[in-house]
Amino acid sequence: MFKYDGTYWDDVEKVIRYVPHVSELFHKSILITGATGMICSAVVDLLFHLNRTSEAGIRIFLAGRSQGRMEKRFYPFSEGTDYFFLQYDATKDKELGFSADYIIHGASNSSPEMYRIQPVETMLSNLIGLNCLLNMAMHNDTKRLLYISSSEVYGQKQNNCPFNESDYGYVDILNLRAAYPSSKRAGETLCIAYGEEYGVDTVIVRPGHIYGPTMTDSDDRAVAQFTRNALRGEPIVMKSSGNQLRSYCYTLDCASAILTVLINGEKGKAYNISNKDSVVSICDVAEALAHKAETSIEFCNPSDTEKKGYNLMVNSVLIAEELEALGWQPQFDLQTGIARTVDVMRKRIEG
């Protein structure tokens, strides 16, 4: 279970200061899908904090498959008072019969293992669920829908230069692992199509590699696995050389970026989310975690099954100048973010 404490709320307050015109959300209604996930749970925490410290009066609607999971993640808050739960499955073509001023669509398979085991559900959650929400936005005068896409839409590049929002490389659409980036690409186009044909206001964010204490216990991505190993006092197991360059961003910084784009982004535009002070290799992240948790690093070869879930991109460094131009500033470099992650998640383990 996620553990709230004073330090975490101080960090929430810190990042909220860098969301330009955040008062635009006051007394509005916001629907969030994928609310118990690593990224959107941090967004929800920012909104809770605004309501409790600024009397923002934001009506928060959290859509998901399990009310019990929602209550467990946000245990200090009350369903029906602090937020409202809506039954929702992003793989089902079912209207919510609901309207909101703003929609943040973050429901998606985000597990490499699930990409391999459930490629169909991975694609459907990125298309069918999004289509239902876009249709809802069209019929209910929603001010804006924000779609959380992925840096994986960029595919493979011929060089190691960072990606800006107009760079697109090669994705092998016959590779099973392409279920995720291909459907994210299609989801982005669907947003643009609804904007052109029906006038729906949409914006898109493309997060890089996000990490932080809101990582869930079931998260099987590399940094989450590294962190759990380190907190158990076990060696961090690397199943590659770890030389791949990535753009990393702390969860709360990512959450503040999402709200920044929701409020200030240009209709029909996509924005990279990355921290220019956290462009490092996977090995650098492992070393920072090992140092903070006082453990070691071991290398071993991945199985053929594990390889099927691997990110197809060798280079996924993102340029976030378009986001920064909106006034957003990240507050956590890699060392600070890793330290916060270990400290907060250690409290979860210690109970």
C-alpha positions in Angstrom: 0.0 0.0 0.0 1.2 3.5 -0.8 2.3 5.5 2.2 1.5 9.2 2.5 3.7 11.3 4.8 4.6 15.0 5.3 7.6 14.8 3.0 5.5 13.5 0.1 2.9 16.3 0.6 5.8 18.8 0.7 7.0 17.5 -2.6 3.4 17.7 -4.0 3.2 21.3 -3.0 6.6 21.9 -4.6 5.6 20.7 -8.0 2.2 22.4 -8.0 3.9 25.8 -7.9 5.2 25.1 -11.4 1.8 24.4 -13.0 0.9 27.7 -14.7 -2.6 29.0 -14.3 -3.6 26.0 -12.1 -6.5 28.0 -10.8 -8.2 27.3 -14.2 -9.1 23.9 -12.7 -10.8 25.4 -9.6 -14.5 24.5 -9.3 -14.3 22.3 -12.4 -15.0 18.6 -12.8 -12.2 16.2 -13.9 -12.5 12.6 -14.9 -9.4 10.5 -14.7 -9.0 6.9 -16.0 -6.1 4.7 -14.9 -6.2 6.6 -11.6 -4.5 3.8 -9.5 -1.6 3.6 -11.9 1.9 5.1 -11.3 1.3 8.3 -13.3 -2.4 9.1 -12.8 -2.3 8.4 -9.1 0.2 11.2 -8.7 -2.1 13.5 -10.7 -4.9 12.6 -8.4 -2.7 13.5 -5.4 -2.0 16.9 -6.8 -5.8 17.5 -7.2 -6.5 16.3 -3.6 -3.8 18.7 -2.3 -5.3 21.6 -4.2 -8.7 20.9 -2.7 -7.4 20.6 0.8 -5.0 23.5 0.8 -6.4 26.0 -1.7 -10.2 25.3 -1.4 -10.1 24.6 -5.1 -13.5 22.8 -5.2 -12.4 20.4 -7.9 -14.8 17.6 -8.4 -12.7 14.5 -8.9 -14.2 11.5 -10.7 -12.0 8.3 -10.8 -12.8 5.6 -13.3 -11.6 2.1 -13.0 -12.5 -1.6 -12.7 -12.1 -2.0 -9.0 -13.6 0.3 -6.4 -11.6 -1.6 -3.7 -8.3 -0.9 -5.4 -9.3 2.7 -5.7 -10.1 2.9 -2.0 -6.9 1.1 -1.0 -4.7 3.5 -3.1 -6.4 6.7 -1.8 -7.1 5.4 1.7 -6.9 8.8 3.5 -9.7 10.1 1.2 -13.4 9.3 1.2 -15.3 8.0 -1.9 -18.4 10.2 -2.2 -16.8 13.1 -0.5 -13.2 13.7 -1.7 -13.8 11.8 -5.0 -16.4 9.8 -6.9 -15.8 6.3 -8.3 -17.1 5.3 -11.7 -17.0 1.7 -13.0 -14.9 1.6 -16.2 -13.1 -0.9 -18.3 -11.0 0.6 -21.1 -11.3 -2.6 -23.2 -15.1 -2.4 -23.3 -17.2 -0.3 -25.7 -19.5 1.1 -23.0 -20.5 4.7 -22.4 -20.1 6.1 -19.0 -23.2 8.2 -19.3 -21.4 11.1 -17.6 -20.0 14.5 -18.3 -16.9 16.3 -17.0 -15.2 19.6 -17.8 -11.9 17.8 -18.3 -10.9 14.2 -19.0 -7.4 12.7 -18.5 -7.2 9.2 -20.1 -4.4 7.2 -18.6 -5.9 3.7 -18.5 -3.6 1.4 -20.4 -1.6 -1.8 -20.1 1.8 -0.5 -19.0 3.5 -3.8 -18.3 6.0 -5.4 -20.7 4.8 -8.8 -19.5 1.2 -7.9 -20.3 2.2 -6.6 -23.7 3.4 -10.2 -24.4 0.5 -12.0 -22.7 -2.4 -9.7 -23.6 -1.5 -7.9 -26.8 -5.2 -7.7 -27.8 -6.2 -6.1 -24.5 -3.2 -3.8 -24.8 -4.4 -2.5 -28.1 -8.1 -2.3 -27.2 -7.5 -0.2 -24.0 -5.6 2.3 -26.2 -8.4 2.5 -28.8 -11.8 1.4 -27.6 -11.7 3.1 -24.2 -10.3 6.2 -25.8 -13.0 6.2 -28.5 -15.7 6.0 -25.8 -14.3 9.0 -23.9 -13.9 11.0 -27.1 -17.5 10.3 -28.0 -18.5 11.3 -24.5 -16.5 14.5 -24.8 -18.2 15.3 -28.1 -21.7 14.9 -26.8 -21.2 16.7 -23.4 -19.3 19.9 -24.3 -16.1 18.7 -22.4 -13.6 21.5 -22.4 -10.6 19.2 -23.2 -9.5 15.6 -23.2 -5.8 14.8 -22.5 -4.5 11.5 -23.8 -1.5 10.0 -22.1 0.5 8.4 -25.0 4.1 7.2 -24.8 7.6 7.9 -26.0 7.4 4.5 -27.7 5.4 6.1 -30.6 8.7 7.4 -32.0 10.0 3.9 -32.8 13.6 3.2 -34.0 15.8 6.1 -35.1 18.8 5.9 -37.4 20.9 8.0 -35.1 21.2 8.8 -31.4 19.8 12.3 -31.6 17.0 13.1 -29.1 13.4 13.0 -30.4 11.3 16.2 -30.7 7.6 15.9 -31.3 7.8 15.7 -35.1 10.4 12.9 -35.2 9.1 9.4 -36.1 11.1 6.3 -36.7 10.4 2.7 -37.7 8.1 0.3 -35.8 7.9 -3.3 -37.0 4.1 -3.7 -36.9 4.4 -7.5 -37.3 6.4 -7.8 -34.1 4.0 -8.7 -31.2 5.7 -6.0 -29.0 4.4 -3.4 -31.4 0.9 -3.8 -30.0 1.7 -1.1 -27.5 3.4 1.6 -29.6 1.2 1.0 -32.7 -2.0 1.4 -30.7 -0.6 4.5 -29.0 0.1 5.9 -32.4 -3.4 5.1 -33.5 -4.8 6.6 -30.3 -3.1 9.9 -31.1 -4.5 10.0 -34.6 -7.9 9.2 -33.2 -7.7 12.3 -31.0 -6.7 14.4 -34.0 -9.6 12.9 -36.0 -12.2 13.8 -33.4 -10.8 17.3 -33.3 -11.0 17.8 -37.1 -14.3 16.0 -37.7 -16.2 16.9 -34.5 -14.4 19.8 -32.9 -13.3 17.9 -29.8 -10.5 19.7 -28.0 -7.7 17.2 -27.3 -4.0 17.4 -26.3 -1.5 14.6 -26.0 1.4 14.0 -23.7 4.3 11.5 -24.4 6.0 10.6 -21.2 9.5 9.2 -21.2 10.5 6.7 -18.6 8.7 7.6 -15.4 9.7 6.4 -12.0 8.9 7.2 -8.4 7.2 6.1 -5.2 3.8 5.8 -6.9 5.1 2.7 -8.8 2.7 -0.2 -8.1 3.6 -3.5 -6.6 2.7 -5.2 -9.9 4.9 -2.9 -12.0 7.4 -5.2 -13.8 9.3 -2.5 -15.7 13.1 -2.3 -15.1 13.2 0.6 -12.6 10.4 -0.9 -10.5 12.1 -4.3 -10.4 15.4 -2.6 -9.5 13.8 -0.7 -6.7 12.1 -3.6 -5.2 15.2 -5.7 -5.3 17.2 -2.9 -3.7 14.7 -2.3 -0.9 14.7 -6.1 0.0 18.5 -5.9 0.3 19.0 -8.0 -2.8 21.3 -7.3 -5.7 19.8 -5.3 -8.6 19.7 -7.7 -11.5 20.5 -6.2 -14.9 19.5 -8.3 -17.9 21.3 -6.2 -20.5 24.5 -4.0 -20.6 22.3 -1.1 -19.6 23.8 1.2 -22.1 20.5 2.3 -23.6 19.9 6.1 -23.1 16.6 7.1 -21.7 14.8 10.2 -20.6 13.7 9.8 -17.0 11.2 11.9 -15.1 10.0 11.6 -11.5 6.3 10.8 -11.0 5.3 14.1 -9.4 7.1 16.1 -12.1 5.3 14.1 -14.7 2.0 14.8 -12.9 2.6 18.5 -12.9 3.5 18.3 -16.6 0.2 16.6 -17.4 -1.8 19.4 -15.6 0.4 22.0 -17.3 -0.6 20.6 -20.7 -4.2 20.1 -19.8 -4.5 23.8 -18.9 -2.1 25.5 -21.2 -1.4 23.2 -24.1 -2.3 24.0 -27.7 -5.3 22.1 -29.1 -4.3 19.1 -31.2 -0.6 19.2 -30.1 1.6 16.6 -28.5 4.1 17.3 -25.8 7.1 15.3 -24.7 7.5 14.8 -20.9 11.2 14.5 -19.8 13.7 16.0 -17.5 16.8 17.3 -19.3 18.7 16.7 -16.0 17.8 13.0 -16.0 18.9 11.8 -19.4 21.0 8.8 -18.4 21.5 5.1 -19.2 19.6 2.3 -17.5 22.9 1.3 -15.9 23.1 4.9 -14.4 19.7 4.4 -12.8 20.7 1.0 -11.4 23.9 2.5 -9.9 22.0 5.4 -8.3 19.5 2.9 -6.7 22.3 0.6 -5.6 24.2 3.5 -4.0 21.1 4.8 -2.2 19.9 1.4 -0.9 23.5 0.1 -0.3 23.3 -2.9 -2.4 25.1 -4.3 -5.5 24.4 -4.9 -9.2 24.5 -8.3 -10.9 24.3 -9.1 -14.6 22.5 -12.1 -16.2 21.1 -13.0 -19.6 17.4 -12.6 -20.2 15.2 -15.5 -21.3 13.7 -15.5 -24.8 10.3 -14.9 -23.2 11.5 -11.9 -21.3 13.1 -10.5 -24.5 9.6 -10.4 -26.2 8.5 -7.7 -23.7 11.5 -5.5 -24.2 11.2 -1.9 -25.4 12.1 -1.9 -29.1 13.8 1.5 -28.9 17.6 1.7 -28.4 17.5 5.4 -27.9 14.5 7.1 -26.3 15.8 10.5 -25.3 13.2 13.2 -25.6 13.4 17.0 -26.0 10.8 18.7 -23.8 11.3 22.3 -25.0 7.6 22.6 -26.1 6.5 21.6 -22.6 9.0 24.0 -21.0 7.8 26.8 -23.2 4.4 26.5 -21.4 6.2 27.4 -18.1 6.7 23.9 -16.7 9.9 23.2 -14.7 10.8 19.8 -13.3 11.9 19.8 -9.6 13.6 16.5 -9.2 16.9 15.5 -10.8 17.8 11.8 -10.9 19.6 11.7 -7.6 16.9 13.5 -5.7 14.1 11.5 -7.4 15.8 8.2 -6.6 16.4 9.2 -3.0 12.7 10.1 -2.6 11.6 6.9 -4.3 13.6 4.7 -2.0 12.6 6.6 1.2 8.9 6.5 0.5 8.8 2.9 -0.8 10.8 1.7 2.2 8.1 3.0 4.5 5.6 0.9 2.4 7.6 -2.2 3.0 8.2 -1.4 6.7 4.5 -0.9 7.2 
